Amino acid sequence: MSDTIFAFSLGLGLAAACGFRVFVPMFMLSLGAYYEWIPVSDGFSWLGTLPALMTFGVATVVEIGAYYVPWVDNALDTVATPAAAIAGILVTAACIIEMEPLMQWTLAVIAGGGAAGTVKTGLTGFRLSSTAVTGGIANPLIATVEWLSALAISILSMVLPILAACLAIIVILGLSRFAIGLFRRFRMVDED
């Protein structure tokens, strides 16, 4: 039972990190699987191969760099929001071992996809607000904080998964509150 809790916590933490950057947690999971630090479920053994590690490494560098290009960062958020949810599902499913596939994928879709999608949606709203207020001048700072957060949460998930899952829940609740407040503010502006 405790292995299942640790595996689910690892998956949830990595899924939340996918909301910050799609490929950073995928790269970290691949790195962990490659060096056999992290066990992955049977269908995800390919994550521990050198081609997967190299592919996720290149994708991570490209993704991080793209967020520093003005206006590309906001356009990238449009594509990255559903991609983050899909990545959250995959990392969660990969981490949950010794569980029936129906339960594994149900948890992955609801918890992993939900966590990544919620974090990414909240951050997209934050980036749009920042762009509106600063004209995009603060976006490189936000991009730096986001990828460093993705890296920190990924490492924390691998070292202390239960703590990372608790942190992920706090981040999700905070960003949900921010997104709801932002939605209400825009709705009130539309009504005027």
C-alpha positions as CSV (number, residue, x, y, z in Angstrom):
1,M,0.0,0.0,0.0
2,S,2.8,2.5,0.9
3,D,4.5,1.8,-2.5
4,T,1.2,2.7,-4.2
5,I,1.0,6.0,-2.2
6,F,4.6,6.9,-3.0
7,A,4.1,6.0,-6.7
8,F,0.9,8.1,-6.9
9,S,2.5,11.0,-5.1
10,L,5.5,10.9,-7.5
11,G,3.1,10.9,-10.4
12,L,1.0,13.7,-9.0
13,G,4.1,15.8,-8.3
14,L,5.5,15.3,-11.8
15,A,2.0,16.0,-13.3
16,A,1.9,19.4,-11.5
17,A,5.4,20.1,-12.8
18,C,4.1,19.4,-16.3
19,G,1.8,22.4,-15.8
20,F,4.9,24.6,-15.4
21,R,6.8,23.1,-18.4
22,V,5.7,20.1,-20.4
23,F,9.0,18.5,-21.0
24,V,11.1,19.2,-17.9
25,P,9.3,16.6,-15.8
26,M,9.2,14.2,-18.7
27,F,12.9,14.6,-19.1
28,M,13.4,14.1,-15.3
29,L,11.2,11.0,-15.3
30,S,13.2,9.6,-18.3
31,L,16.5,10.4,-16.5
32,G,15.2,8.6,-13.4
33,A,14.0,5.6,-15.4
34,Y,17.3,5.5,-17.4
35,Y,19.4,5.3,-14.3
36,E,16.9,3.0,-12.6
37,W,16.2,5.5,-9.8
38,I,12.5,5.4,-10.5
39,P,10.5,2.3,-11.5
40,V,8.0,2.8,-14.3
41,S,5.0,0.7,-15.1
42,D,5.5,-2.0,-17.7
43,G,4.1,-0.1,-20.7
44,F,6.4,2.8,-20.0
45,S,9.8,1.0,-20.0
46,W,10.7,3.0,-23.2
47,L,11.1,6.1,-21.0
48,G,14.3,4.6,-19.6
49,T,15.9,4.3,-23.0
50,L,18.7,6.5,-24.3
51,P,16.7,7.7,-27.4
52,A,13.8,8.8,-25.1
53,L,16.2,10.5,-22.7
54,M,17.9,12.4,-25.6
55,T,14.6,13.3,-27.2
56,F,13.1,14.7,-24.0
57,G,16.4,16.5,-23.3
58,V,16.3,18.3,-26.7
59,A,12.6,19.0,-26.3
60,T,13.2,20.5,-22.8
61,V,15.9,22.9,-24.1
62,V,13.7,24.0,-27.1
63,E,10.7,24.5,-24.9
64,I,12.6,26.5,-22.3
65,G,14.2,28.7,-25.0
66,A,10.9,29.3,-26.8
67,Y,9.4,30.9,-23.8
68,Y,12.0,33.6,-23.9
69,V,10.9,34.8,-27.4
70,P,8.4,37.7,-27.2
71,W,4.9,36.8,-28.2
72,V,5.9,33.2,-28.9
73,D,5.5,32.6,-25.2
74,N,1.8,33.5,-25.2
75,A,1.2,31.6,-28.5
76,L,3.0,28.6,-27.0
77,D,0.7,28.6,-24.0
78,T,-2.2,27.8,-26.4
79,V,-0.6,24.6,-27.5
80,A,1.0,23.8,-24.2
81,T,-2.2,23.8,-22.2
82,P,-3.6,20.6,-23.7
83,A,-0.1,19.2,-24.0
84,A,0.5,19.7,-20.3
85,A,-2.7,17.8,-19.5
86,I,-1.6,14.9,-21.7
87,A,1.9,14.9,-20.3
88,G,0.4,14.9,-16.8
89,I,-1.7,11.8,-17.6
90,L,1.4,10.1,-19.1
91,V,3.8,10.7,-16.2
92,T,1.2,9.7,-13.6
93,A,0.3,6.5,-15.5
94,A,4.0,5.8,-15.9
95,C,4.7,6.1,-12.1
96,I,1.7,4.1,-10.9
97,I,2.9,0.5,-10.8
98,E,1.3,-2.6,-9.4
99,M,-2.3,-1.4,-10.1
100,E,-5.0,-2.7,-12.3
101,P,-4.9,-0.8,-15.7
102,L,-8.5,0.6,-15.3
103,M,-7.6,2.1,-11.9
104,Q,-4.2,3.2,-13.1
105,W,-5.5,5.2,-16.1
106,T,-8.5,6.5,-14.2
107,L,-6.2,8.0,-11.6
108,A,-3.8,9.2,-14.2
109,V,-6.6,11.0,-16.2
110,I,-8.4,12.6,-13.2
111,A,-5.4,13.4,-10.9
112,G,-2.5,13.7,-13.4
113,G,-4.3,15.4,-16.2
114,G,-6.3,17.5,-13.8
115,A,-3.3,18.7,-11.9
116,A,-1.3,19.6,-15.0
117,G,-4.2,21.2,-16.7
118,T,-5.2,23.3,-13.7
119,V,-1.6,24.5,-13.1
120,K,-1.1,25.3,-16.8
121,T,-4.4,27.1,-17.1
122,G,-3.6,29.2,-14.0
123,L,-0.2,30.1,-15.3
124,T,-1.5,31.0,-18.7
125,G,-3.9,33.5,-17.1
126,F,-1.0,34.8,-15.0
127,R,1.1,35.3,-18.1
128,L,-1.7,37.0,-20.0
129,S,-2.2,39.4,-17.1
130,S,1.5,40.1,-17.0
131,T,1.6,40.8,-20.7
132,A,-1.4,43.1,-20.4
133,V,0.2,45.0,-17.4
134,T,3.9,45.1,-18.5
135,G,3.6,44.8,-22.2
136,G,5.5,41.5,-22.0
137,I,8.6,43.0,-20.3
138,A,8.1,40.7,-17.2
139,N,7.6,37.6,-19.3
140,P,11.2,36.4,-19.3
141,L,11.3,36.6,-15.5
142,I,8.0,34.6,-15.4
143,A,9.5,32.0,-17.9
144,T,12.6,31.6,-15.7
145,V,10.5,31.1,-12.5
146,E,8.3,28.6,-14.4
147,W,11.0,26.3,-15.7
148,L,12.9,26.5,-12.4
149,S,9.7,25.6,-10.6
150,A,9.2,22.7,-12.9
151,L,12.7,21.5,-12.2
152,A,12.4,21.9,-8.5
153,I,9.0,20.2,-8.2
154,S,10.3,17.3,-10.4
155,I,13.4,16.8,-8.2
156,L,11.3,17.1,-5.1
157,S,8.9,14.5,-6.5
158,M,11.7,12.1,-7.1
159,V,13.3,12.6,-3.6
160,L,10.3,13.3,-1.4
161,P,7.2,12.3,-3.4
162,I,4.6,12.8,-0.6
163,L,5.8,16.3,0.2
164,A,5.8,17.1,-3.5
165,A,2.2,15.9,-3.8
166,C,1.2,18.1,-0.9
167,L,3.0,21.0,-2.5
168,A,1.3,20.2,-5.8
169,I,-2.1,20.4,-4.1
170,I,-1.3,23.7,-2.6
171,V,-0.1,25.1,-6.0
172,I,-3.3,23.8,-7.7
173,L,-5.6,25.4,-5.1
174,G,-3.7,28.7,-5.3
175,L,-3.7,28.8,-9.1
176,S,-7.4,27.8,-9.1
177,R,-8.2,30.6,-6.8
178,F,-6.2,33.1,-9.0
179,A,-7.9,31.8,-12.2
180,I,-11.4,32.1,-10.7
181,G,-10.7,35.6,-9.5
182,L,-9.3,36.6,-13.0
183,F,-12.4,35.1,-14.7
184,R,-14.7,37.0,-12.4
185,R,-12.8,40.2,-13.1
186,F,-13.0,39.8,-16.8
187,R,-16.7,38.9,-16.6
188,M,-17.4,42.1,-14.6
189,V,-15.6,44.1,-17.3
190,D,-17.7,42.5,-20.0
191,E,-20.9,43.3,-18.2
192,D,-20.0,47.0,-18.0
